[in-house]
């Protein structure tokens, strides 16, 4: 049994694997069916080049070529469409929003202890904060 491709044996292999998984999530359906199957087997199903070659009836080098071309295609789709970049920006913004909401809640707790007569308005504000927090969670879950 042969080892994984050298590009996946480097120290940053996990980072690259995650990058390609994300690119694949967004653009994998745009690859040809056979290329998609080979790419999945090699990249995500932990099969070696030889195993994929045996299963598909093409050479080991042919598998390597399909995998490398698929990687290039996924990167090309991202350069043109930028969906992963936008996705990451939305996730970062949502995470920032959650931090800000946490800060507002802390201020509201201080306000609540200082102004006990204003509990009704504090409850309303807290409800709105919780709603925004929930909507933010929903946005993150959608991705």
Secondary structure as UniProt FT lines:
FT   HELIX           6..8
FT   TURN            11..12
FT   HELIX           13..27
FT   HELIX           28..30
FT   HELIX           33..43
FT   HELIX           49..56
FT   HELIX           60..81
FT   HELIX           83..114
FT   HELIX           116..118
FT   HELIX           119..142
//
